[in-house]
Amino acid sequence: MILTEGLLAYLRKEEVEKLASDLHKYSNFTYWVSDISRPKALIKMKKYYGKYLEAANAMMHFAPENGTEFYKPLGWKCEDYRSAYEESRKINRKMMFDWIFRFYAMVIPPLYRKIMRDYDAGMVLLNRSDSL
């Protein structure tokens, strides 16, 4: 099993593609766990933490537009995905602005679904696929 939680966001798309391809070459690597964010979520993270990341020379870059589908042509398929927001609610460790999301969910469900889709971030379990 490969664990890259907290790493890929700091790589560029080309670097993640190379890593995924390189890891796929080794058949003993069956599962891969990582975090993944949507582009709008990355923009928000940069807005809130950007000055700290820049000061540490650790800017975030990777947030694939197509989410977990990004990994398919590289030989990895999504086995499971867990939204960080949903999981935080399950364990009663609510995220920043939770009240806004709950408000949208009650008052404007279609807007809530769009926000959750556009700003989603979470953990993905990838399974090595032999079809390339």
Backbone bond lengths (Angstrom), bond angles and torsions (degrees), N, CA, C in turn:
res aa  C-N    CA-C-N  psi(-1)  N-CA   C-N-CA  omega(-1)  CA-C   N-CA-C  phi
1 M - - - 1.453 - - 1.523 108.49 -
2 I 1.303 114.68 140.87 1.456 122.90 178.12 1.521 107.58 -109.05
3 L 1.317 117.06 136.85 1.459 121.81 177.77 1.520 108.45 -126.72
4 T 1.343 115.89 115.05 1.470 120.21 179.90 1.523 111.31 -123.71
5 E 1.311 117.22 27.76 1.463 121.13 178.96 1.526 108.18 -60.55
6 G 1.346 115.46 128.82 1.453 120.55 178.87 1.518 114.79 86.02
7 L 1.322 117.77 5.23 1.464 120.71 -177.71 1.528 113.70 -110.90
8 L 1.316 116.94 -51.96 1.464 120.76 -168.40 1.521 114.12 -60.10
9 A 1.311 117.75 -31.62 1.465 120.45 -179.11 1.525 111.55 -58.77
10 Y 1.326 116.77 -26.04 1.468 121.28 -177.62 1.521 113.17 -88.64
11 L 1.312 116.07 -4.52 1.462 120.68 178.30 1.521 110.45 -97.12
12 R 1.303 115.39 159.69 1.467 120.56 174.09 1.531 108.26 -86.33
13 K 1.325 115.34 160.41 1.466 121.19 -176.74 1.531 111.51 -51.84
14 E 1.314 117.27 -45.24 1.456 121.94 -178.00 1.535 110.92 -62.90
15 E 1.316 116.68 -35.90 1.464 120.64 179.43 1.530 111.10 -69.86
16 V 1.324 116.60 -37.73 1.467 120.45 177.74 1.525 109.56 -68.35
17 E 1.327 117.40 -40.66 1.471 120.42 176.90 1.525 110.75 -59.52
18 K 1.313 116.52 -44.50 1.467 121.39 179.76 1.527 110.82 -63.92
19 L 1.333 116.31 -44.58 1.462 120.51 178.54 1.530 111.11 -61.11
20 A 1.323 116.92 -46.59 1.466 121.48 -179.69 1.525 110.80 -61.09
21 S 1.307 116.74 -43.19 1.471 120.51 178.70 1.513 111.39 -65.71
22 D 1.330 116.45 -42.88 1.466 120.34 179.61 1.526 111.01 -63.79
23 L 1.319 117.40 -44.32 1.463 120.81 -179.81 1.523 111.45 -64.30
24 H 1.325 116.14 -35.46 1.460 120.80 -178.41 1.529 112.05 -65.52
25 K 1.308 117.47 -23.39 1.472 121.54 -179.23 1.534 112.24 -65.36
26 Y 1.324 116.42 -21.62 1.465 120.75 -176.79 1.522 109.47 -101.47
27 S 1.325 116.60 109.19 1.461 121.44 -174.34 1.529 113.22 -65.82
28 N 1.329 117.98 -19.33 1.461 119.03 178.02 1.520 112.66 -75.62
29 F 1.316 117.44 -12.38 1.465 121.15 172.59 1.527 107.55 -86.62
30 T 1.311 116.19 101.21 1.462 121.02 -176.55 1.515 111.96 -97.92
31 Y 1.328 117.03 -39.38 1.463 121.63 -177.10 1.518 110.69 -121.72
32 W 1.333 113.61 150.50 1.463 120.73 -179.44 1.528 106.94 -139.66
33 V 1.313 117.31 123.79 1.462 122.73 178.16 1.524 108.47 -111.51
34 S 1.317 116.02 130.16 1.458 120.28 178.61 1.513 110.23 -153.06
35 D 1.309 115.00 166.64 1.453 119.11 172.52 1.526 107.63 -93.85
36 I 1.318 115.37 158.14 1.460 120.27 -178.58 1.521 108.43 -151.21
37 S 1.309 115.57 141.77 1.466 121.31 -179.90 1.512 110.07 -129.18
38 R 1.312 115.32 154.14 1.457 120.87 172.51 1.532 107.88 -82.77
39 P 1.325 118.51 157.70 1.466 120.87 -178.08 1.526 114.28 -55.28
40 K 1.331 118.35 -40.75 1.469 119.26 -179.69 1.527 111.34 -68.05
41 A 1.320 117.14 -32.36 1.468 120.56 176.22 1.526 109.65 -66.01
42 L 1.321 116.47 -39.78 1.460 120.66 178.35 1.529 110.85 -63.71
43 I 1.318 116.72 -40.47 1.467 120.73 177.92 1.528 110.11 -60.49
44 K 1.332 116.52 -43.81 1.475 120.57 178.65 1.525 110.86 -63.91
45 M 1.325 117.06 -42.97 1.468 120.22 179.52 1.526 110.43 -61.90
46 K 1.334 116.10 -41.44 1.464 119.62 178.15 1.525 110.90 -63.97
47 K 1.330 115.88 -36.46 1.466 119.94 179.86 1.534 110.73 -63.07
48 Y 1.320 116.92 -43.34 1.460 120.84 -176.08 1.528 113.13 -83.06
49 Y 1.324 117.45 -35.50 1.461 120.27 -173.47 1.526 113.53 -115.80
50 G 1.329 116.90 -0.84 1.464 121.85 -173.52 1.514 115.21 -54.14
51 K 1.325 117.67 -43.20 1.471 118.93 -177.07 1.530 110.97 -66.62
52 Y 1.324 117.00 -34.08 1.466 120.50 178.25 1.531 110.69 -72.16
53 L 1.326 115.33 -41.14 1.453 119.96 179.76 1.526 110.69 -66.66
54 E 1.327 115.65 -41.85 1.461 120.14 179.29 1.531 110.70 -63.54
55 A 1.322 116.72 -41.98 1.469 121.07 178.85 1.527 110.77 -61.61
56 A 1.321 116.83 -30.88 1.468 121.75 179.25 1.528 111.66 -92.35
57 N 1.331 116.66 4.29 1.460 122.55 -176.38 1.534 110.85 53.90
58 A 1.331 115.82 47.30 1.468 122.10 -176.10 1.525 110.18 -135.85
59 M 1.314 117.06 60.22 1.458 120.37 -178.88 1.522 111.75 -73.75
60 M 1.323 114.69 147.02 1.468 121.23 177.51 1.526 108.94 -89.69
61 H 1.336 115.24 141.77 1.462 120.04 -178.04 1.526 113.28 -130.71
62 F 1.328 117.39 -38.07 1.463 120.79 -166.03 1.521 112.99 -91.15
63 A 1.314 115.40 119.47 1.462 123.73 173.30 1.530 106.06 -157.26
64 P 1.322 117.41 90.20 1.460 119.92 -173.20 1.531 113.04 -65.00
65 E 1.303 115.06 134.31 1.463 122.37 179.90 1.529 111.36 -58.37
66 N 1.326 116.67 -36.46 1.466 121.09 -177.01 1.528 112.84 -95.14
67 G 1.308 118.27 17.00 1.457 122.33 174.78 1.514 113.16 57.88
68 T 1.319 116.32 -135.22 1.467 120.61 -176.23 1.531 112.70 -68.16
69 E 1.319 117.12 -17.66 1.471 120.65 177.29 1.532 110.93 -63.31
70 F 1.316 117.23 -21.41 1.462 122.72 178.82 1.534 110.76 -52.19
71 Y 1.323 116.87 -36.03 1.458 121.63 -172.80 1.524 114.47 -82.18
72 K 1.328 118.07 -17.97 1.472 121.71 -175.18 1.529 113.65 -55.55
73 P 1.333 119.02 -53.43 1.469 118.33 -178.73 1.533 113.33 -67.45
74 L 1.323 116.49 -9.07 1.463 121.28 -179.74 1.531 111.63 -98.28
75 G 1.347 115.77 4.24 1.455 120.61 174.85 1.518 115.24 95.09
76 W 1.341 117.55 19.13 1.467 121.11 -179.24 1.522 108.92 -130.36
77 K 1.329 115.75 134.51 1.467 119.11 177.56 1.521 109.30 -117.88
78 C 1.312 115.81 150.44 1.460 122.11 -178.83 1.524 109.58 -75.50
79 E 1.313 115.47 117.95 1.461 121.96 176.95 1.534 109.89 -89.73
80 D 1.345 115.49 -38.26 1.467 120.76 -178.72 1.527 108.39 -156.73
81 Y 1.314 114.93 148.01 1.461 121.09 176.37 1.518 107.64 -135.79
82 R 1.321 117.04 135.60 1.457 122.31 177.31 1.514 109.28 -126.73
83 S 1.311 115.79 120.12 1.455 121.50 177.35 1.529 109.48 -68.77
84 A 1.310 116.83 130.62 1.470 121.11 178.40 1.522 110.43 -60.03
85 Y 1.327 116.08 -38.64 1.466 119.91 -179.78 1.534 110.66 -64.35
86 E 1.316 116.51 -50.31 1.465 120.50 -178.54 1.534 111.29 -62.67
87 E 1.314 116.73 -42.66 1.462 120.23 -179.79 1.525 111.07 -66.84
88 S 1.329 117.50 -36.60 1.473 120.02 178.85 1.527 110.78 -63.46
89 R 1.310 117.03 -35.43 1.474 120.68 178.35 1.535 110.16 -70.04
90 K 1.331 116.92 -38.11 1.461 120.37 -179.34 1.532 111.87 -62.16
91 I 1.328 116.77 -36.36 1.467 119.66 -177.71 1.536 111.91 -99.93
92 N 1.326 115.49 12.32 1.466 122.62 176.44 1.536 113.12 58.70
93 R 1.327 115.65 41.12 1.464 121.97 173.99 1.526 106.57 -124.47
94 K 1.311 114.77 71.81 1.460 121.46 -171.67 1.529 112.23 -62.22
95 M 1.330 113.22 143.22 1.454 120.63 -179.41 1.524 110.63 -82.59
96 M 1.331 114.29 165.50 1.448 121.08 176.13 1.538 109.33 -56.42
97 F 1.268 117.90 139.17 1.475 125.42 178.93 1.526 113.43 68.24
98 D 1.311 117.28 21.35 1.457 121.21 178.75 1.521 111.69 -56.39
99 W 1.317 116.64 -39.30 1.459 120.59 -177.62 1.529 111.32 -61.94
100 I 1.323 117.55 -33.03 1.473 120.71 178.67 1.526 109.64 -66.69
101 F 1.331 116.27 -44.91 1.463 120.12 179.97 1.520 110.89 -62.42
102 R 1.318 116.40 -42.78 1.466 119.65 179.14 1.524 110.80 -64.23
103 F 1.329 118.12 -38.86 1.456 122.84 177.97 1.534 109.92 -60.88
104 Y 1.338 116.67 -50.07 1.466 120.59 178.89 1.525 111.19 -60.77
105 A 1.317 117.13 -38.71 1.465 120.87 -179.58 1.521 111.36 -61.55
106 M 1.336 116.42 -37.25 1.475 120.59 -178.47 1.524 111.92 -81.11
107 V 1.333 117.03 -42.16 1.459 121.14 -170.87 1.521 112.95 -90.96
108 I 1.304 117.45 -40.92 1.468 120.94 -174.91 1.539 109.06 -134.84
109 P 1.325 118.54 73.64 1.468 120.67 -176.45 1.535 115.57 -52.35
110 P 1.352 120.33 -41.11 1.471 117.94 179.18 1.536 112.35 -63.31
111 L 1.338 116.91 -37.88 1.462 120.00 177.91 1.527 110.39 -66.49
112 Y 1.321 116.50 -39.77 1.466 121.18 178.06 1.532 110.31 -58.94
113 R 1.327 116.94 -47.03 1.466 120.56 -179.84 1.524 110.90 -61.35
114 K 1.329 117.20 -39.88 1.464 120.62 179.02 1.529 110.76 -66.38
115 I 1.311 117.16 -43.83 1.466 120.69 178.90 1.522 110.01 -61.59
116 M 1.312 116.89 -45.99 1.458 120.17 -178.56 1.527 110.96 -64.39
117 R 1.305 117.26 -35.89 1.464 120.99 178.31 1.530 110.75 -69.95
118 D 1.340 116.56 -43.80 1.467 121.02 -175.80 1.526 113.82 -74.70
119 Y 1.328 117.03 -33.23 1.460 120.86 -173.47 1.523 112.61 -110.42
120 D 1.298 116.92 18.19 1.457 120.23 -174.91 1.530 111.94 -71.78
121 A 1.305 114.39 147.47 1.460 123.46 172.86 1.518 105.99 -149.13
122 G 1.304 116.24 148.93 1.452 118.23 -179.09 1.512 112.38 -177.66
123 M 1.315 114.57 -159.59 1.462 122.23 -178.70 1.522 109.27 -112.71
124 V 1.315 114.91 142.05 1.457 120.10 179.89 1.532 109.52 -125.83
125 L 1.324 114.73 137.90 1.461 121.56 171.64 1.521 106.21 -105.57
126 L 1.313 115.82 115.27 1.457 121.62 179.44 1.517 109.22 -102.29
127 N 1.325 115.00 145.22 1.460 121.94 179.11 1.526 107.14 -117.73
128 R 1.313 114.95 134.16 1.459 119.88 179.83 1.526 109.78 -62.63
129 S 1.306 115.72 130.06 1.458 121.70 178.63 1.524 108.11 -108.30
130 D 1.311 116.55 135.69 1.454 119.01 179.63 1.516 112.95 -83.35
131 S 1.324 116.27 -10.67 1.464 119.77 -179.87 1.523 109.96 -90.90
132 L 1.283 115.90 116.04 1.470 121.86 176.97 1.497 110.53 -123.62
